[in-house]
Amino acid sequence: MFEGEARAAGGAVRSLPLAFTAGAAIGLLGGMIGLGGAEFRLPLLIAVFGFVALQAVIVNKAMSLIVVLTALPARLLAVPFSEVASHWDVVVNLLAGSLVGAWAGATWATRMRSATLYKVLAALLVLIAAALTATHLGPVGTLELPSAVQMVAGLVAGVLIGIVAALMGVAGGELLIPTIVLLYGLDIKLAGSLSLAVSLPTMLVAFARYSQDASFQVLRDNRGFVLTMTVGSVVGTVLGGLLLGIVPGSVIVPLLVTLLLVSALKVWRHQ
């Protein structure tokens, strides 16, 4: 797995050992606060490994999809399927919006100029940093909304989250979990499992849309790199999950937020 390297456009070297190490480090950091780390992986794909914006999003989406699939068994052990299924209405409400948002977001990404997409990705990295700060450094409240208003709010939130997830190539859990807690008043642990039930179909829709674009060829051209970094991400995420709670959130979250903000600046300036 670790033999060989490829040289990307612009001279960036896609070293397989570096890909595994970067994936593991990102997975470890994300896993320590219950995330897969895709939002941290995206800037590296651009700045370190030399993928252009749309290619980086597609590669990130493919890796995120595999990481989410490997997280499902652990989630089913942590929260019984029956408990997740009892809240099917929450999943359906959010999915009704997120599937539309995912298709729209992927379509926009394929039609944007690279220079524009870099700016959009930078802005979304700042959004994710704000969401991490709000979710992990303070309590997430609950909105007491009438059923009809709650349903509309869930639909709108689903559309927006689907767009963000498709544009960044992420699962969207960092936005889905606080949304589920805020709108539906559910426990954050249950919200984590419900977020997977929403994010998996949403990711598949975005992935299907990206597969229609010529840039999808990047996955075939970089099979070894994608596989190696994905394995590293899965290993890191599992290890990070085992360390969940050992490092205080007051320490790890500001570090991750700083990384996101620095990455946003670099992506914004990327040529």
C-alpha positions in Angstrom: 0.0 0.0 0.0 2.8 2.4 0.8 4.9 2.0 -2.3 5.1 4.6 -4.9 4.0 8.2 -5.4 2.5 10.3 -8.1 3.2 13.9 -9.2 0.1 16.1 -9.5 -0.4 19.2 -11.6 1.6 22.0 -10.2 4.3 19.7 -8.8 2.6 18.4 -5.7 3.7 14.9 -4.8 0.9 12.4 -3.9 3.0 10.2 -1.6 1.1 7.2 -0.4 2.8 7.1 3.0 2.0 10.7 3.4 -1.6 10.1 2.3 -2.1 7.4 4.9 -0.5 9.5 7.7 -2.5 12.6 6.8 -5.7 10.5 6.7 -5.0 8.9 10.0 -4.1 12.2 11.7 -7.3 13.9 10.4 -9.4 10.9 11.4 -7.8 10.8 14.9 -8.6 14.5 15.5 -12.1 14.3 14.2 -12.8 11.0 16.0 -11.9 12.6 19.3 -14.9 14.8 19.1 -17.2 12.3 17.3 -16.6 13.5 13.6 -15.1 11.7 10.6 -12.7 14.5 9.8 -13.8 15.2 6.2 -13.9 18.9 6.8 -10.2 18.9 7.8 -9.2 16.5 4.9 -10.6 18.8 2.2 -8.0 21.6 2.6 -5.2 19.1 2.6 -6.4 17.5 -0.6 -6.1 21.0 -2.2 -3.1 22.5 -0.5 -0.8 19.5 0.1 -1.8 16.9 -2.5 -2.5 19.3 -5.4 -6.1 18.4 -6.4 -8.0 21.2 -8.0 -11.2 22.3 -6.2 -13.8 20.0 -7.9 -11.5 17.0 -7.9 -10.8 17.5 -4.2 -14.5 17.6 -3.4 -15.2 14.4 -5.4 -12.2 12.6 -3.7 -13.3 13.8 -0.3 -16.9 12.7 -1.0 -15.7 9.2 -1.9 -13.6 8.9 1.2 -16.4 10.3 3.4 -18.8 7.8 2.1 -16.6 4.9 3.0 -15.8 6.3 6.5 -19.5 6.8 7.2 -20.2 3.2 6.1 -17.6 1.9 8.5 -19.1 4.0 11.3 -22.5 2.4 11.0 -21.8 -0.9 13.0 -20.4 1.1 15.9 -23.4 3.4 15.9 -25.8 0.5 15.9 -24.0 -0.9 18.9 -24.1 2.4 20.7 -27.8 3.2 19.9 -30.2 0.3 19.1 -31.8 0.3 15.7 -35.2 0.2 17.3 -34.5 3.5 19.0 -33.3 5.1 15.8 -36.3 3.7 13.8 -38.8 5.1 16.3 -37.7 8.6 15.1 -38.2 7.8 11.4 -40.2 11.0 11.0 -37.2 13.2 11.9 -35.1 11.3 9.2 -37.8 11.7 6.6 -38.3 15.4 7.3 -34.6 16.2 6.9 -34.1 13.8 4.0 -36.9 15.5 2.1 -34.8 18.6 2.0 -31.2 17.2 2.0 -31.7 15.0 -1.0 -32.7 18.0 -3.1 -30.0 20.1 -1.6 -27.3 17.4 -2.3 -28.3 17.2 -6.0 -28.4 21.0 -6.3 -25.1 21.5 -4.5 -23.3 18.9 -6.6 -24.7 20.4 -9.8 -23.5 23.9 -8.8 -20.1 22.6 -7.9 -19.7 21.0 -11.4 -20.7 24.3 -13.1 -18.6 26.7 -11.0 -15.3 28.2 -12.1 -12.5 26.8 -9.9 -11.7 30.3 -8.7 -15.3 30.7 -7.5 -15.4 27.2 -5.9 -12.3 27.9 -3.9 -13.9 31.0 -2.4 -17.1 29.1 -1.6 -15.2 26.3 0.0 -13.3 28.8 2.2 -16.5 30.4 3.3 -18.0 27.0 4.2 -14.9 26.1 6.2 -15.5 29.2 8.3 -19.2 28.1 8.7 -18.0 24.6 9.9 -15.7 26.3 12.4 -18.5 28.4 13.8 -20.8 25.3 14.0 -18.0 23.4 15.9 -17.6 26.2 18.3 -21.3 26.6 19.0 -21.9 22.8 19.3 -18.9 21.7 21.4 -18.1 24.7 23.6 -21.6 25.4 24.8 -25.0 23.7 25.3 -27.2 23.3 22.3 -30.7 24.5 23.2 -34.0 23.3 21.9 -36.6 25.3 20.0 -40.2 24.7 21.0 -41.9 25.0 17.6 -45.4 24.1 16.4 -45.4 20.8 14.4 -46.1 22.6 11.1 -43.3 25.1 11.6 -40.9 22.4 12.8 -41.6 20.4 9.6 -40.9 23.5 7.4 -37.8 24.4 9.4 -36.5 20.8 9.1 -37.1 20.8 5.3 -35.3 24.1 4.9 -32.4 23.0 7.1 -32.2 19.7 5.2 -31.8 21.6 1.9 -29.1 23.8 3.2 -27.2 21.0 4.9 -27.5 18.9 1.7 -26.0 21.7 -0.3 -23.1 22.3 2.1 -22.3 18.5 2.3 -22.3 18.2 -1.5 -20.2 21.2 -2.1 -17.6 20.1 0.5 -17.7 16.4 0.0 -18.5 15.8 3.6 -21.2 13.8 5.5 -22.6 16.9 7.1 -22.8 15.5 10.7 -21.3 18.6 12.1 -24.4 20.5 10.9 -27.0 17.7 11.2 -26.4 16.8 14.8 -26.9 20.3 16.3 -29.9 20.7 13.9 -31.6 17.6 15.2 -31.0 18.6 18.8 -32.2 22.1 18.2 -35.3 21.4 16.1 -36.4 18.1 17.6 -35.1 18.2 21.2 -33.4 14.8 21.0 -30.4 13.5 22.9 -27.1 14.3 21.2 -26.1 10.6 21.2 -29.3 9.6 19.4 -28.9 12.7 17.1 -25.5 11.3 16.0 -27.1 8.0 14.9 -30.0 9.8 13.2 -27.5 12.0 11.4 -25.9 9.0 9.8 -29.4 7.8 8.6 -29.8 11.2 6.9 -26.2 11.7 5.6 -25.7 8.3 3.9 -28.6 8.7 1.4 -27.7 12.4 1.0 -24.1 11.5 0.2 -25.2 8.8 -2.3 -27.3 11.3 -4.2 -24.4 13.8 -4.4 -22.0 11.0 -5.4 -24.4 9.9 -8.2 -24.6 13.5 -9.5 -20.8 13.8 -9.4 -20.4 10.6 -11.3 -22.0 12.2 -14.3 -19.2 14.8 -14.6 -15.9 14.3 -16.4 -14.0 15.2 -13.2 -15.2 11.9 -11.7 -12.3 10.4 -13.6 -10.1 11.6 -10.8 -11.1 8.6 -8.7 -10.0 6.1 -11.4 -6.8 8.0 -12.0 -5.9 8.1 -8.3 -7.2 4.7 -7.0 -4.2 3.9 -4.9 -4.1 7.3 -3.3 -7.8 7.3 -2.5 -7.7 3.8 -1.0 -4.6 4.6 1.0 -5.9 7.8 2.5 -9.3 6.3 3.1 -7.7 3.4 5.1 -5.7 5.9 7.1 -8.9 8.0 7.8 -10.8 4.9 9.0 -7.9 3.8 11.3 -7.6 7.3 12.7 -11.3 7.7 13.2 -11.5 4.4 15.1 -8.6 5.4 17.3 -10.0 8.8 17.9 -13.3 7.3 18.9 -11.5 5.2 21.5 -10.0 8.4 22.9 -13.3 10.2 22.8 -13.6 12.3 26.0 -10.0 11.6 27.2 -8.8 15.0 25.8 -11.2 17.7 27.0 -13.3 19.4 24.3 -12.0 22.8 25.7 -8.6 21.7 24.4 -9.3 19.9 21.1 -12.1 22.1 19.7 -10.2 25.4 19.7 -7.3 23.6 18.0 -9.6 22.2 15.3 -11.4 25.6 14.9 -8.0 27.2 14.4 -7.0 24.6 11.8 -10.3 25.2 9.9 -9.8 29.0 9.9 -6.2 28.8 8.8 -7.3 26.3 6.1 -10.1 28.6 5.0 -7.5 31.4 4.5 -5.2 29.2 2.5 -8.1 27.9 0.3 -9.4 31.4 -0.3 -5.9 32.5 -1.5 -5.4 29.3 -3.6 -4.7 29.8 -7.3 
